[in-house]
Amino acid sequence: MPSGMTIHIPHGTLLAFDFGTKRIGIAVGNTITSTARPLSTINDEKNDQRFAAIGALIREWQPTALVVGLPCNDDGTPHEMTALSRRFANRLKGRFNLPTLLVDERYTSAAASSVLDDIGIHGRKQKSLIDQYAAQQILQAYFDEPSAGIYA
């Protein structure tokens, strides 16, 4: 399918990624319950280690698709991380041969921080968890509005 087309994902487990140059947050969810939960954070900047860790999670969770947050400016225009996230999504799709969706991730870090505040994790203590909670927000956004997902 061409890039940018809306798709329907087979039922099952999905893994979501909040891509960053220093860390990648990962969440897991299921299309049956339409709920997402934080899973882990990859704290390695080397691609080989990142993809090895992702491969291990894919073998463990056997997802039917992958979801990657697509960062944009507040007005929806792209910025430097937009291209890097698209590239990451394309690499996931190529390496793991799974449908890979891009989902607008504007405001997910703020929402993740709010969730962490609500459970009593504040300030610097959020750093190790914020990315996986942002990935949870990205995946939940897809569950809440599947038509917002586009092919990588």
Backbone as a printed PyTorch tensor [residue, N CA C, xyz], in Angstrom:
tensor([[[  0.8300,  -1.1980,   0.0000],
         [  0.0000,   0.0000,   0.0000],
         [  0.8610,   1.2420,   0.0000]],

        [[  0.4390,   2.2720,  -0.6650],
         [  1.2160,   3.5030,  -0.6900],
         [  1.2730,   4.1700,   0.6800]],

        [[  2.3440,   4.9020,   0.8910],
         [  2.5010,   5.6610,   2.1250],
         [  1.3590,   6.6620,   2.2700]],

        [[  0.8970,   6.8400,   3.4940],
         [ -0.1270,   7.8370,   3.7630],
         [ -1.5480,   7.3220,   3.6950]],

        [[ -1.7590,   6.0780,   3.2630],
         [ -3.1220,   5.5540,   3.1730],
         [ -3.5830,   5.0760,   4.5390]],

        [[ -4.8540,   5.2810,   4.8360],
         [ -5.4320,   4.8010,   6.0780],
         [ -5.6170,   3.2930,   5.9710]],

        [[ -5.3680,   2.5930,   7.0830],
         [ -5.4550,   1.1450,   7.0480],
         [ -6.2480,   0.6090,   8.2190]],

        [[ -6.6040,  -0.6560,   8.0960],
         [ -7.2440,  -1.3720,   9.1860],
         [ -6.2940,  -2.4690,   9.6290]],

        [[ -5.9870,  -2.5150,  10.8950],
         [ -5.0280,  -3.4610,  11.4420],
         [ -5.7560,  -4.7290,  11.8970]],

        [[ -5.1660,  -5.9020,  11.6410],
         [ -5.7600,  -7.1410,  12.1550],
         [ -5.8250,  -7.1030,  13.6810]],

        [[ -6.8150,  -7.7800,  14.2260],
         [ -6.9450,  -7.8220,  15.6830],
         [ -5.7430,  -8.5030,  16.3130]],

        [[ -5.3870,  -8.0450,  17.4850],
         [ -4.2840,  -8.6430,  18.2240],
         [ -3.4840,  -7.6100,  18.9730]],

        [[ -2.2640,  -7.9790,  19.2700],
         [ -1.3480,  -7.1340,  20.0400],
         [ -0.6500,  -6.1310,  19.1290]],

        [[ -0.4970,  -4.9120,  19.6200],
         [  0.2630,  -3.8780,  18.9270],
         [  1.3720,  -3.3850,  19.8480]],

        [[  2.5040,  -3.0530,  19.2640],
         [  3.5640,  -2.3690,  19.9980],
         [  3.6620,  -0.9590,  19.4520]],

        [[  3.8310,   0.0070,  20.3580],
         [  3.9460,   1.4140,  19.9570],
         [  5.2820,   1.9570,  20.4250]],

        [[  5.7920,   2.9250,  19.6510],
         [  7.1120,   3.4820,  19.9000],
         [  7.0600,   5.0050,  19.9260]],

        [[  7.6670,   5.5700,  20.9660],
         [  7.9080,   7.0040,  21.0380],
         [  9.3970,   7.1660,  20.7530]],

        [[  9.7190,   7.4620,  19.4850],
         [ 11.1060,   7.5120,  19.0400],
         [ 11.7880,   8.7870,  19.4960]],

        [[ 13.0050,   8.6260,  19.9790],
         [ 13.8610,   9.7570,  20.3070],
         [ 15.2950,   9.4140,  19.9760]],

        [[ 16.1400,  10.4170,  19.8340],
         [ 17.5310,  10.1530,  19.4880],
         [ 18.2990,   9.5490,  20.6590]],

        [[ 17.8500,   9.7720,  21.8880],
         [ 18.5080,   9.2120,  23.0640],
         [ 17.7820,   7.9930,  23.6230]],

        [[ 16.4430,   8.0170,  23.5790],
         [ 15.6380,   6.9290,  24.1490],
         [ 14.4560,   6.6210,  23.2250]],

        [[ 13.9850,   5.3780,  23.3140],
         [ 12.7610,   4.9730,  22.6200],
         [ 11.8380,   4.3690,  23.6650]],

        [[ 10.6720,   4.9910,  23.8400],
         [  9.6710,   4.4500,  24.7420],
         [  8.8020,   3.4550,  23.9950]],

        [[  8.4080,   2.3890,  24.6900],
         [  7.6110,   1.3400,  24.0630],
         [  6.4000,   1.0390,  24.9430]],

        [[  5.2560,   0.8690,  24.2700],
         [  4.0150,   0.4880,  24.9520],
         [  3.4330,  -0.7080,  24.2170]],

        [[  2.5570,  -1.4120,  24.8960],
         [  1.8820,  -2.5670,  24.3110],
         [  0.3870,  -2.4070,  24.5330]],

        [[ -0.3770,  -2.9240,  23.6070],
         [ -1.8300,  -2.8720,  23.7460],
         [ -2.4630,  -3.9360,  22.8760]],

        [[ -3.7710,  -4.0580,  23.0220],
         [ -4.5050,  -5.0820,  22.2930],
         [ -5.7370,  -4.4700,  21.6530]],

        [[ -5.9840,  -4.8370,  20.4030],
         [ -7.1260,  -4.2780,  19.6790],
         [ -8.4570,  -4.7440,  20.2530]],

        [[ -8.4770,  -5.8580,  20.9520],
         [ -9.7330,  -6.3730,  21.5090],
         [-10.1940,  -5.5050,  22.6720]],

        [[ -9.2570,  -5.1430,  23.5520],
         [ -9.6150,  -4.3020,  24.6920],
         [ -9.4490,  -2.8200,  24.3880]],

        [[ -8.7100,  -2.5050,  23.3080],
         [ -8.4100,  -1.1120,  22.9320],
         [ -7.7990,  -0.3270,  24.0750]],

        [[ -6.8950,  -0.9890,  24.7870],
         [ -6.1820,  -0.3060,  25.8650],
         [ -4.6900,  -0.5090,  25.6850]],

        [[ -3.9370,   0.4870,  26.1020],
         [ -2.4820,   0.4690,  25.9980],
         [ -1.8770,   0.6210,  27.3780]],

        [[ -0.6780,   0.0390,  27.5340],
         [  0.0530,   0.2230,  28.7910],
         [  1.5320,   0.3910,  28.4890]],

        [[  2.2360,   1.1520,  29.3240],
         [  3.6710,   1.3290,  29.1240],
         [  4.3760,  -0.0170,  29.2670]],

        [[  5.4370,  -0.2190,  28.4880],
         [  6.1440,  -1.4960,  28.5340],
         [  7.6020,  -1.3240,  28.9540]],

        [[  8.3680,  -0.5320,  28.2060],
         [  9.7840,  -0.3660,  28.5320],
         [ 10.3600,   0.8320,  27.7940]],

        [[ 11.6130,   1.1250,  28.1160],
         [ 12.3530,   2.1870,  27.4400],
         [ 13.7050,   1.6340,  27.0250]],

        [[ 14.0630,   1.8790,  25.7790],
         [ 15.3900,   1.5170,  25.2990],
         [ 16.2700,   2.7480,  25.4750]],

        [[ 17.3190,   2.6020,  26.2780],
         [ 18.1980,   3.7300,  26.6030],
         [ 19.5110,   3.6690,  25.8480]],

        [[ 19.5140,   3.0820,  24.6790],
         [ 20.7330,   2.9480,  23.8960],
         [ 20.6240,   3.8110,  22.6530]],

        [[ 21.7010,   4.5070,  22.3080],
         [ 21.6840,   5.3600,  21.1190],
         [ 22.1950,   4.6310,  19.8770]],

        [[ 22.7140,   3.4140,  20.0330],
         [ 23.2680,   2.6600,  18.9020],
         [ 22.1620,   1.8500,  18.2390]],

        [[ 22.0140,   2.0120,  16.9240],
         [ 20.9350,   1.3500,  16.1940],
         [ 20.9560,  -0.1670,  16.3270]],

        [[ 22.1420,  -0.7870,  16.2910],
         [ 22.2050,  -2.2480,  16.3920],
         [ 21.5780,  -2.7330,  17.7000]],

        [[ 21.9090,  -2.0810,  18.8040],
         [ 21.3610,  -2.4720,  20.0990],
         [ 19.8630,  -2.1600,  20.1720]],

        [[ 19.4680,  -1.0250,  19.6020],
         [ 18.0560,  -0.6510,  19.6070],
         [ 17.2210,  -1.7040,  18.8790]],

        [[ 17.6590,  -2.0610,  17.6670],
         [ 16.8720,  -3.0120,  16.8840],
         [ 16.9450,  -4.4220,  17.4590]],

        [[ 18.0360,  -4.7760,  18.1260],
         [ 18.1050,  -6.0710,  18.8070],
         [ 17.0770,  -6.1220,  19.9400]],

        [[ 16.9860,  -5.0430,  20.7090],
         [ 16.0150,  -4.9870,  21.8020],
         [ 14.5790,  -5.0160,  21.2590]],

        [[ 14.3440,  -4.2820,  20.1870],
         [ 13.0070,  -4.2710,  19.5690],
         [ 12.6760,  -5.6580,  19.0290]],

        [[ 13.6580,  -6.3090,  18.3960],
         [ 13.4460,  -7.6660,  17.8830],
         [ 13.0520,  -8.6290,  18.9850]],

        [[ 13.6970,  -8.5190,  20.1450],
         [ 13.3610,  -9.3810,  21.2810],
         [ 11.9240,  -9.1340,  21.7370]],

        [[ 11.5140,  -7.8570,  21.7760],
         [ 10.1330,  -7.5480,  22.1700],
         [  9.1220,  -8.0690,  21.1360]],

        [[  9.4670,  -7.9780,  19.8800],
         [  8.5720,  -8.4790,  18.8260],
         [  8.4360,  -9.9970,  18.9340]],

        [[  9.5290, -10.6970,  19.2030],
         [  9.4440, -12.1580,  19.3790],
         [  8.5940, -12.5010,  20.5990]],

        [[  8.7430, -11.7150,  21.6660],
         [  7.9940, -11.9820,  22.9010],
         [  6.5060, -11.6940,  22.7440]],

        [[  6.1620, -10.5640,  22.1610],
         [  4.7690, -10.1110,  22.1300],
         [  4.0230, -10.4970,  20.8500]],

        [[  4.7330, -10.8580,  19.7850],
         [  4.1180, -11.2770,  18.5200],
         [  3.0480, -10.2880,  18.0360]],

        [[  3.4010,  -9.0180,  17.8610],
         [  2.3890,  -8.0330,  17.4640],
         [  1.9120,  -8.2480,  16.0260]],

        [[  0.6650,  -7.8120,  15.7820],
         [  0.1210,  -7.8420,  14.4220],
         [  0.5050,  -6.5820,  13.6660]],

        [[  0.9260,  -5.5380,  14.3870],
         [  1.3280,  -4.2740,  13.7570],
         [  2.1350,  -3.4580,  14.7580]],

        [[  2.8060,  -2.4360,  14.2190],
         [  3.6000,  -1.5120,  15.0180],
         [  3.0600,  -0.1020,  14.8000]],

        [[  3.1390,   0.7090,  15.8460],
         [  2.6680,   2.0920,  15.7790],
         [  3.8140,   2.9920,  16.2220]],

        [[  4.0850,   4.0180,  15.4320],
         [  5.1650,   4.9560,  15.7440],
         [  4.5780,   6.3600,  15.8310]],

        [[  4.9320,   7.0680,  16.8900],
         [  4.4930,   8.4490,  17.0330],
         [  5.1730,   9.3380,  16.0100]],

        [[  4.3890,  10.2150,  15.4070],
         [  4.9060,  11.1550,  14.4190],
         [  4.8620,  12.5600,  15.0150]],

        [[  6.0270,  13.0790,  15.4060],
         [  6.0520,  14.4100,  16.0100],
         [  5.9050,  15.5040,  14.9560]],

        [[  5.1850,  16.5460,  15.3170],
         [  4.9920,  17.7150,  14.4570],
         [  4.9910,  18.9450,  15.3460]],

        [[  5.1410,  20.0930,  14.7200],
         [  4.9440,  21.3400,  15.4440],
         [  3.4790,  21.4430,  15.8430]],

        [[  3.1840,  22.3460,  16.7720],
         [  1.8040,  22.5160,  17.2280],
         [  0.8290,  22.7740,  16.0900]],

        [[  1.3000,  23.4470,  15.0310],
         [  0.4140,  23.7510,  13.8990],
         [  0.3520,  22.6140,  12.8730]],

        [[  1.0110,  21.4800,  13.1830],
         [  0.9570,  20.3260,  12.2960],
         [  2.0670,  20.2570,  11.2740]],

        [[  2.9020,  21.2920,  11.2020],
         [  3.9930,  21.2690,  10.2350],
         [  5.1330,  20.3910,  10.7480]],

        [[  5.8880,  19.7860,   9.8320],
         [  6.9810,  18.9070,  10.2550],
         [  8.1650,  19.6840,  10.8140]],

        [[  8.9930,  18.9820,  11.5870],
         [ 10.2680,  19.5210,  12.0570],
         [ 11.3060,  18.4080,  11.9700]],

        [[ 12.5010,  18.6350,  12.4930],
         [ 13.6040,  17.6780,  12.3420],
         [ 13.2200,  16.2620,  12.7970]],

        [[ 12.5430,  16.1350,  13.9250],
         [ 12.1950,  14.8120,  14.4520],
         [ 11.1230,  14.1160,  13.6120]],

        [[ 10.3590,  14.8720,  12.8320],
         [  9.3370,  14.2670,  11.9760],
         [ 10.0090,  13.3160,  10.9810]],

        [[ 11.0270,  13.7850,  10.3000],
         [ 11.7400,  12.9630,   9.3200],
         [ 12.4380,  11.7820,   9.9890]],

        [[ 13.0430,  11.9990,  11.1500],
         [ 13.7250,  10.9100,  11.8540],
         [ 12.7370,   9.8320,  12.2910]],

        [[ 11.5550,  10.2280,  12.7380],
         [ 10.5380,   9.2620,  13.1510],
         [ 10.0030,   8.4750,  11.9590]],

        [[  9.8070,   9.1570,  10.8300],
         [  9.3790,   8.4500,   9.6050],
         [ 10.4430,   7.4180,   9.1880]],

        [[ 11.6890,   7.8070,   9.2700],
         [ 12.7800,   6.9000,   8.9090],
         [ 12.8090,   5.6920,   9.8400]],

        [[ 12.6410,   5.9280,  11.1280],
         [ 12.5830,   4.8420,  12.1160],
         [ 11.4260,   3.9000,  11.7910]],

        [[ 10.2470,   4.4540,  11.4900],
         [  9.0750,   3.6290,  11.1500],
         [  9.3540,   2.7880,   9.9110]],

        [[  9.9810,   3.3780,   8.9060],
         [ 10.3060,   2.6280,   7.6860],
         [ 11.3100,   1.5130,   7.9670]],

        [[ 12.2490,   1.7580,   8.8590],
         [ 13.2160,   0.7200,   9.2360],
         [ 12.5160,  -0.4220,   9.9760]],

        [[ 11.5920,  -0.0800,  10.8690],
         [ 10.8330,  -1.1300,  11.5680],
         [ 10.0940,  -2.0010,  10.5640]],

        [[  9.3770,  -1.3440,   9.6490],
         [  8.5990,  -2.0640,   8.6420],
         [  9.5080,  -2.9710,   7.8080]],

        [[ 10.6390,  -2.4620,   7.3800],
         [ 11.5610,  -3.2290,   6.5560],
         [ 12.2000,  -4.3880,   7.2920]],

        [[ 12.5810,  -4.1650,   8.5370],
         [ 13.2580,  -5.2070,   9.3120],
         [ 12.3360,  -6.3030,   9.7940]],

        [[ 11.1430,  -5.9180,  10.2190],
         [ 10.2690,  -6.8790,  10.8920],
         [  9.0670,  -7.2960,  10.0490]],

        [[  8.9240,  -6.7100,   8.8600],
         [  7.8710,  -7.0950,   7.9240],
         [  6.4850,  -7.0950,   8.5800]],

        [[  6.2010,  -6.0390,   9.3290],
         [  4.8990,  -5.8780,   9.9790],
         [  4.2750,  -4.5690,   9.5130]],

        [[  2.9430,  -4.5220,   9.4080],
         [  2.3140,  -3.2320,   9.1110],
         [  2.7720,  -2.2130,  10.1590]],

        [[  3.1500,  -1.0530,   9.6880],
         [  3.6570,  -0.0150,  10.5860],
         [  2.8930,   1.2720,  10.3190]],

        [[  2.3160,   1.7950,  11.3840],
         [  1.4910,   2.9960,  11.3130],
         [  2.2010,   4.1780,  11.9360]],

        [[  1.9130,   5.3420,  11.4160],
         [  2.3450,   6.5890,  12.0250],
         [  1.1110,   7.2660,  12.6120]],

        [[  1.2450,   7.7670,  13.8410],
         [  0.1490,   8.4320,  14.5350],
         [  0.6650,   9.7480,  15.1050]],

        [[ -0.0770,  10.8130,  14.8870],
         [  0.2760,  12.1380,  15.4090],
         [  0.5340,  12.0380,  16.9130]],

        [[  1.6880,  12.5090,  17.3290],
         [  2.0230,  12.4090,  18.7470],
         [  2.0590,  13.7630,  19.4600]],

        [[  1.4920,  14.7880,  18.8450],
         [  1.4930,  16.0810,  19.5210],
         [  0.8410,  15.9590,  20.9010]],

        [[  1.4800,  16.5460,  21.8700],
         [  1.0010,  16.6460,  23.2580],
         [  1.0760,  15.3320,  24.0380]],

        [[  1.6170,  14.2510,  23.4650],
         [  1.6620,  12.9920,  24.2070],
         [  2.6230,  13.0550,  25.3790]],

        [[  3.7410,  13.7770,  25.2490],
         [  4.6700,  13.8780,  26.3770],
         [  4.0470,  14.6450,  27.5320]],

        [[  3.2880,  15.6870,  27.2130],
         [  2.5950,  16.4370,  28.2730],
         [  1.5440,  15.5610,  28.9420]],

        [[  0.8070,  14.7890,  28.1470],
         [ -0.2010,  13.8830,  28.7090],
         [  0.4710,  12.8050,  29.5560]],

        [[  1.6030,  12.2900,  29.0910],
         [  2.3350,  11.2700,  29.8490],
         [  2.8210,  11.8350,  31.1770]],

        [[  3.3310,  13.0560,  31.1560],
         [  3.7910,  13.6960,  32.3870],
         [  2.6440,  13.8740,  33.3710]],

        [[  1.4880,  14.2180,  32.8550],
         [  0.3040,  14.3810,  33.7030],
         [ -0.0970,  13.0530,  34.3510]],

        [[ -0.0460,  11.9710,  33.5760],
         [ -0.3670,  10.6440,  34.1150],
         [  0.6260,  10.2860,  35.2190]],

        [[  1.9070,  10.5310,  34.9760],
         [  2.9170,  10.2360,  35.9950],
         [  2.7170,  11.1000,  37.2440]],

        [[  2.3760,  12.3660,  37.0530],
         [  2.0650,  13.2340,  38.2040],
         [  0.9190,  12.6380,  39.0170]],

        [[ -0.1080,  12.1600,  38.3020],
         [ -1.2880,  11.5980,  38.9710],
         [ -0.9650,  10.3750,  39.8150]],

        [[  0.0660,   9.6160,  39.4150],
         [  0.4180,   8.4260,  40.2030],
         [  1.5780,   8.7030,  41.1670]],

        [[  1.9230,   9.9950,  41.3230],
         [  2.8900,  10.3900,  42.3380],
         [  4.3410,  10.3980,  41.9060]],

        [[  4.5970,  10.3740,  40.5960],
         [  5.9700,  10.4370,  40.1010],
         [  6.1710,  11.8170,  39.4900]],

        [[  7.0640,  12.6010,  40.1120],
         [  7.2070,  14.0070,  39.7260],
         [  8.6360,  14.3460,  39.3130]],

        [[  8.7480,  15.4340,  38.5570],
         [ 10.0490,  16.0250,  38.2330],
         [ 11.0100,  15.0680,  37.5610]],

        [[ 12.2530,  15.0650,  38.0610],
         [ 13.3130,  14.2600,  37.4490],
         [ 13.0360,  12.7650,  37.5240]],

        [[ 12.2260,  12.3450,  38.4730],
         [ 11.9020,  10.9220,  38.5890],
         [ 11.1150,  10.4260,  37.3740]],

        [[ 10.5290,  11.3500,  36.6180],
         [  9.7730,  10.9730,  35.4280],
         [ 10.6740,  10.5850,  34.2540]],

        [[ 11.9180,  11.0440,  34.2580],
         [ 12.7890,  10.8830,  33.0830],
         [ 12.8790,   9.4450,  32.5960]],

        [[ 13.0080,   8.4930,  33.5080],
         [ 13.1850,   7.0990,  33.0960],
         [ 11.8900,   6.4630,  32.5980]],

        [[ 10.7530,   7.1040,  32.8390],
         [  9.4540,   6.5210,  32.4730],
         [  8.6960,   7.2950,  31.4000]],

        [[  9.0400,   8.5550,  31.2010],
         [  8.2240,   9.4390,  30.3640],
         [  8.0520,   8.9020,  28.9400]],

        [[  9.0900,   8.2950,  28.3750],
         [  9.0110,   7.8480,  26.9860],
         [  8.0460,   6.6730,  26.8120]],

        [[  8.0660,   5.7260,  27.7450],
         [  7.1310,   4.6070,  27.6200],
         [  5.6920,   5.0480,  27.9020]],

        [[  5.5160,   6.0240,  28.7590],
         [  4.1700,   6.5570,  28.9850],
         [  3.7060,   7.3800,  27.7870]],

        [[  4.6380,   8.0600,  27.1040],
         [  4.2850,   8.7670,  25.8660],
         [  3.8850,   7.7570,  24.7930]],

        [[  4.6130,   6.6200,  24.7110],
         [  4.2480,   5.5580,  23.7560],
         [  2.8440,   5.0300,  24.0630]],

        [[  2.5280,   4.9240,  25.3470],
         [  1.1750,   4.5040,  25.7320],
         [  0.1390,   5.5050,  25.2110]],

        [[  0.4280,   6.7880,  25.3340],
         [ -0.4950,   7.8250,  24.8510],
         [ -0.6590,   7.7350,  23.3300]],

        [[  0.4400,   7.4540,  22.6220],
         [  0.3990,   7.3170,  21.1620],
         [ -0.4950,   6.1400,  20.7760]],

        [[ -0.2920,   5.0070,  21.4320],
         [ -1.0850,   3.8150,  21.1010],
         [ -2.5460,   4.0100,  21.4770]],

        [[ -2.7850,   4.6370,  22.6180],
         [ -4.1800,   4.8760,  23.0150],
         [ -4.8510,   5.8330,  22.0420]],

        [[ -4.1100,   6.8060,  21.5310],
         [ -4.6630,   7.7250,  20.5260],
         [ -5.0780,   6.9460,  19.2790]],

        [[ -4.2760,   5.9580,  18.8830],
         [ -4.6430,   5.1250,  17.7410],
         [ -5.9080,   4.3180,  18.0470]],

        [[ -5.9570,   3.6940,  19.2260],
         [ -7.1540,   2.9290,  19.5930],
         [ -8.4000,   3.7910,  19.6060]],

        [[ -8.2520,   5.0190,  20.1050],
         [ -9.3920,   5.9380,  20.1930],
         [ -9.8290,   6.4560,  18.8290]],

        [[ -8.8940,   6.5380,  17.8830],
         [ -9.1940,   7.0770,  16.5490],
         [ -8.3740,   6.3370,  15.4870]],

        [[ -8.7440,   5.0750,  15.1820],
         [ -7.9420,   4.2730,  14.2510],
         [ -7.7570,   4.9110,  12.8780]],

        [[ -8.7100,   5.7060,  12.4410],
         [ -8.5910,   6.3300,  11.1260],
         [ -7.4720,   7.3670,  11.0880]],

        [[ -6.9280,   7.7510,  12.2500],
         [ -5.8250,   8.7090,  12.3130],
         [ -4.4850,   8.0590,  11.9570]],

        [[ -4.4260,   6.7290,  11.9680],
         [ -3.1880,   6.0350,  11.6450],
         [ -2.9810,   5.9680,  10.1420]],

        [[ -1.7430,   6.2010,   9.7180],
         [ -1.4000,   6.0970,   8.2990],
         [ -0.2090,   5.1590,   8.1460]],

        [[ -0.1320,   4.4870,   6.9980],
         [  1.0050,   3.6060,   6.7190],
         [  2.3160,   4.3690,   6.7270]],

        [[  3.3360,   3.7250,   7.2510],
         [  4.6880,   4.2890,   7.1740],
         [  5.2110,   4.0580,   5.7660]]])
